[in-house]
Amino acid sequence: MPLTHLDPDGNARMVDVSDKDITAREAIAEGWIALSPAAFMAITEGRVKKGDVLAVAQLAGIAAAKRTPELVPLCHPIPLTGVKVMLEPCEGSRVRAWARVRSTWRTGVEMEALTCVTAALLTVYDMVKAIDKGPEIGPVRLIEKRGGRSGTWVRSGAD
């Protein structure tokens, strides 16, 4: 299957979606950040001097989803109809970020969901870097998409 973002000569291009139907689109992504026990405890106990880490990360994710075309050059500007971001502490001093992005448009919102999760995790990193010099982000992955010509896709084995 040819790559849609390359023309026949191999040059980058923004895909022309003008002939696609406007349909409801949805994408769900998730990702994790592994922290030191001290950073994890500071987050869960509300002791990070910069503020409520998970609330700030949630807002950062929403803002990032809305600005995805500014960060990913071949992404279409899409009228988003909804962005939901959740961050939750998990076993092993990790925080999980989860995002659902929705639109009714001609192209999917996978990039917006992935950007949302990534920005949320980067915000957690930024807010705890004075406590933890080595947080690790990953994996970040698409877990589900709906809508458009290709229909529904769900990652097998997603937690």
Stockholm file with secondary structure:
# STOCKHOLM 1.0

chainA/1-159         MPLTHLDPDGNARMVDVSDKDITAREAIAEGWIALSPAAFMAITEGRVKKGDVLAVAQLAGIAAAKRTPELVPLCHPIPLTGVKVMLEPCEGSRVRAWARVRSTWRTGVEMEALTCVTAALLTVYDMVKAIDKGPEIGPVRLIEKRGGRSGTWVRSGAD
#=GR chainA/1-159 SS CCCTTBCTTSCBCCCCCTTSCCEEEEEEEEEEEECCHHHHHHHHTTCCTTCCHHHHHHHHHHHHHHTHHHHSTTCCCCCEEEEEEEEEEETTTEEEEEEEEEEEESSCCHHHHHHHHHHHHHHHHHHHTTTCSCCEEEEEEEEEEECSTTCCEECTTCC
#=GC SS_cons         CCCTTBCTTSCBCCCCCTTSCCEEEEEEEEEEEECCHHHHHHHHTTCCTTCCHHHHHHHHHHHHHHTHHHHSTTCCCCCEEEEEEEEEEETTTEEEEEEEEEEEESSCCHHHHHHHHHHHHHHHHHHHTTTCSCCEEEEEEEEEEECSTTCCEECTTCC
//
